[in-house]
């Protein structure tokens, strides 16, 4: 990756960053018990990135167990 400039990355890397952002938003809403249907969000993602999106969702959901509780 080329530092912090996302415009200097490839289109594929930019797409993955966007997918990470959407996945983190879904998990955030789930943690706050806000209404969100993850499967509908999956269907809105490009076909070639859906499996990556599901993997990021699973990773972020599991990261909850590693976070300290307040």
N, C-alpha and C positions, 0 to 999 in steps of 0.2 A: 504494500500500500504506500502511496506517496504522501506520507505525513498526514496532515489534517485536512487537506484540500480534497474534498470528495469529487470535485469537478475534474480532477486530474486522474481519477481512477477509471477503470473500464466500465462499460455499461452493465456488465454482469455484476460487478462489485457494487455498483450504485443500486442495482435492483435488490441485492441481498441486504444492503443497509436499510432500504425501504421496508423490506419484509421483516427485518428485525424490529423496526419501529412499530409496525402494525402488530406483530406478535406480542411485544412488550405492552402495548396498549390493551390488548385483549386480556392478558394475564393481570394487569393492573386493575381493570374493571372487575375481573373475577374476584380478586382479593378484597375489593371494596363492596362486594356483593351487589354490583350494579348489573342491570340486565345486558347481557351480551351472549350471542349464539355463535360460538367459535366455528361451527361447521358452515354457517353462512359466510363468515369472514373468509374461511378457507376457499370457498367457491368463488369469491371475488378476486382471488389472486390468480396470476397467470398460471396456466397449466404446468409449465416446466419448473415452476418454483413452489408448487403446492407441497411436495414432499419436504422441501427445505423448511417451509413455513411450519409444517406439523412437527418437525424435529426441533425447531426453535421454541414452539409452544411447550413441548414436553420438557425441554431443558429449563426454560424459565419457570414452569410450574414446579419442577423438582428443586430449583434453586431456593424456593421458599423454605425448605427444611434446613438450609444452611444459614439462613439469616437470623440474626438475634431477635428475640421477642422483646417488645416494649411493655 
